[in-house]
């Protein structure tokens, strides 16, 4: 086996943007405010730049009450948060709003939300949300947001208590049901996770993320058909999220449907060339016995992220199959250096040390040129990485022999002029193969199959 899976299936915390509840901030502006203030008061749907200008007119009007100016600052913060690079200015506006009106519960809740969303200090975010709850104990959203913070901190009991309160206050909040379901999943209670995520989907059937998260819980319970169905629904609802394809690929691979899994990884990689997608596709290629394609994917993953421990572990498994004991040991050690708690890598390292002590670290050569069952060259003298992969993969070995034998037959029957062209195309094929193998996206099996098809076309 290739060890543990290398990408997270859950999407636990859909980042909850500053909610539309910003627009409910109570404002009773004096009539002396500039005319443009009306857009700010009403929470205009104008572009952020226009809303910022309108609310600035309210903020700058010193005759307005502190609470009115604070409310305008919150609306301006929302507009800033929706612009590129505007989070810092949004936080400044909320800081000013709190300074003007420290009893504004929404201001504390919004700052806590923004700190969480910006990936800031989670402890400070929790403190702000706690203050919001103290000021308004009936604010269901503040409980739900603090639950998200607690879940991120892995304080799962506290998170569940907050979600319970949020749901009691607002039973139709699909986000709260979904986030509580994720928290149950993280705590290992998959049945409750499925229950809550199902309720979230009943309330809002278009929640792609809830489908993929429920699929992860189904997978934990071994209900793989249901997991695949949920992943498919997530893809249908939002086909541009590469992780959804990767998730379904992982489930299909667990079912032994490697070709379907590889097709999903292909789509994930078309959307985003991420190292874990390459690694997962490499695992399926390896489990199919397509060692060359697997090695190419692992090397592509490590080129993108040289510190991806799981890729080293899984490539070590591949090298072990290829008889490359020294390389397998080096990869297991690299995986352990990056992830000292990786039990698979620790066990693999022990096995390789024992094998090297018994057999040495020279790679075994399972097939020879004169065996009739392997490639056209002698594996005992193979030095190139691509040749070693061909030697270790029986299907590639047969392909190589078929290419060589077909080439020789075509060459013997060719005219002097066409023979020269044929020799050149064969040299080019081998040179390109040797130079390109291991590069991201290079499919050795496909290239060899295409070469054989061309030679067969010439022969016929």
Secondary structure by P-SEA (a helix, b strand, c coil): cccccccccccccccccccccccccccccccccccccccccccccccaaaaaaaaaaaaacccccaaaaaaaaaaaaaaaaacccaaaaaaaaaaaaaaaccccaaaaaaaaaaaaaacccaaaaaaaaaaaaaacccaaaaaaaaaaaaaaacaaaaaaaaaaaaaaaccccaaaaaaaaaaaaaacaaaaaaaaaaaaaaaccccaaaaaaaaaaaaaacaaaaaaaaaaaaaaaccccaaaaaaaaaaaaaacaaaaaaaaaaaaaaacccaaaaaaaaaaaaaacaaaaaaaaaaaaaaacccaaaaaaaaaaaaaaacaaaaaaaaaaaaaaaccccaaaaaaaaaaaaaaacccccccccccccccccccccccccccaaaaaaaacaaaaaaaaaaaaaaaaaaaaccaaaaaaaaaaaaaaaaaaaaccccccccaaaaaaaaaaaaaaaac
